Amino acid sequence: MYLVREIFYCKPGKVRPLIEKFKAMSALGEKSGMPPMRLMTDMAGERYWTLVAEMEVGSIHEFETMMQNPSSSVDDQKALEKIMDGYHELVVEGRREFFRIET
């Protein structure tokens, strides 16, 4: 089992709009069989306005397949595009991490 962690550093005051986008995206993804996302925000740290989205997958290959070939309907894909429209305006930068879950 693997943990996929997406880390987004948002523009000042833009974390809440990004959280709302990710909540909607997670609900849409779960409808088509994707694992649920856990969303977290920073309480303290090196950088403010950070959003972390995590999901567990069986393998890295499974994750790659989900990203390249979504199993959602055409209508759901259009809804996802609408949800994520403008998200680049909320984010300064980000990165993705993969961890093997050992226990």
LINBEL-V601384 format. One record per residue. N is the residue number from 0. RES is the residue in three letters. OMEGA is omega as a letter, one per 30 degrees, with the letter a starting at -180 (999 if undefined). Layout:
((N	RES	OMEGA) (N	RES	OMEGA))
This chain:
((0	MET	a) (1	TYR	l) (2	LEU	l) (3	VAL	a) (4	ARG	l) (5	GLU	a) (6	ILE	a) (7	PHE	l) (8	TYR	a) (9	CYS	l) (10	LYS	a) (11	PRO	l) (12	GLY	a) (13	LYS	l) (14	VAL	a) (15	ARG	l) (16	PRO	l) (17	LEU	l) (18	ILE	a) (19	GLU	l) (20	LYS	a) (21	PHE	l) (22	LYS	l) (23	ALA	l) (24	MET	l) (25	SER	l) (26	ALA	l) (27	LEU	l) (28	GLY	l) (29	GLU	l) (30	LYS	a) (31	SER	l) (32	GLY	l) (33	MET	l) (34	PRO	l) (35	PRO	l) (36	MET	l) (37	ARG	a) (38	LEU	a) (39	MET	l) (40	THR	a) (41	ASP	l) (42	MET	l) (43	ALA	l) (44	GLY	a) (45	GLU	a) (46	ARG	l) (47	TYR	l) (48	TRP	a) (49	THR	l) (50	LEU	l) (51	VAL	l) (52	ALA	a) (53	GLU	l) (54	MET	l) (55	GLU	l) (56	VAL	a) (57	GLY	a) (58	SER	l) (59	ILE	l) (60	HIS	l) (61	GLU	l) (62	PHE	l) (63	GLU	l) (64	THR	l) (65	MET	a) (66	MET	a) (67	GLN	a) (68	ASN	a) (69	PRO	a) (70	SER	a) (71	SER	l) (72	SER	l) (73	VAL	l) (74	ASP	l) (75	ASP	l) (76	GLN	l) (77	LYS	l) (78	ALA	l) (79	LEU	l) (80	GLU	l) (81	LYS	l) (82	ILE	a) (83	MET	l) (84	ASP	l) (85	GLY	a) (86	TYR	l) (87	HIS	l) (88	GLU	a) (89	LEU	a) (90	VAL	l) (91	VAL	l) (92	GLU	l) (93	GLY	l) (94	ARG	l) (95	ARG	l) (96	GLU	l) (97	PHE	l) (98	PHE	l) (99	ARG	l) (100	ILE	a) (101	GLU	l) (102	THR	999))
